[in-house]
Amino acid sequence: MKAAVVVFPGSNCDRDCKVAVERSTGASVDMVWHAETALPAGLDLIVLPGGFSYGDYLRCGAMAALSPVMAEVTRAAGRGVAVVGICNGFQVLCEAGLLPGALLRNAALKYVCKPVELDIVRPDTRFTRAFGARRSAVMTVGNGEGAFFADADTLSRIEGEDQVVFRYADNPNGSLNDIAGLINAGGNVLGLMPHPDRSFEPELGSADGALLFRSLLETA
């Protein structure tokens, strides 16, 4: 398995993602600076990590979505390469149009950082197969703008097309329909606010995040 982690100015979970993917799957992981106009050949996975790309000085992820490398990420996603956007990476995917909706300020207008329980709504995706018969997981959230929002028609389409992969058991940020993570219509682009990269070994409080990365081994 071969993976790449895209690094934007302000990314702070890029190395966490690299270590999480390496230890969970044994994959070879390249770090790709956002200004690059090409990605390594033969990738099975592209990760957009958490952090505060461009300092969140505009909308979260809005400037990162225009970084040169994102054109190549979009082309790779179109070819079926697996793409995971975590926290800020989820925001970038939405701003880039690779996923529907947007992420808004948390309902309580406060930064939230804590472990959360997730309901696994779609155990059949390429990102969740390794969970087997399990229907719940624990990962850590760490965000100030993690409330998923979409207009009524878009939300209806997301639900109708079974694009929701994870829901919060106890919604920490006011996301509509308790949405914590969703995939695109093609099933190869996943955005989620909880951090599998902070929950991939028992010493971190949960190893459930490793199962998300291991799920991709089947399609690598």
Secondary structure by P-SEA (a helix, b strand, c coil): ccbbbbbcccccaaaaaaaaaaaaccbbbbbbccccccccccccccccccccccccccccccccccccaaaaaaaaaaaccbbbbccaaaaaaaaaccccccccccccccccbbbbbbbbcccccccccccccccbbbbbbbccccbbbbcaaaaaaaaaaccccbbbccccccccccccccccccccbbbbccccccccccccccaaaaaaaaaacccc
